[in-house]
Amino acid sequence: MASPTSTTEEHQPWAGRVIRHDDFAKTLQARRETLGEPNMPRNAGSRRTLSKVALLTAIKDVGGDW
């Protein structure tokens, strides 16, 4: 089943703040230059589904490091 496509007649324009992608990218680049790259901890993986475990095992078997 396909999702219906909305029309402009059905929805009001977004009233919130609009940020252009290139403006956001410039802001993010400046922030990273000032503060450095964040050191984000990896997920412990204690609640992975069997299919996710199988996927990560297959990636590791072909030499990947996820």
PyMOL commands that set and color helices and strands:
alter all, ss='L'
color gray80, all
select helices_A, chain A and resi 21-35+50-61
alter helices_A, ss='H'
color red, helices_A
deselect
rebuild
show_as cartoon
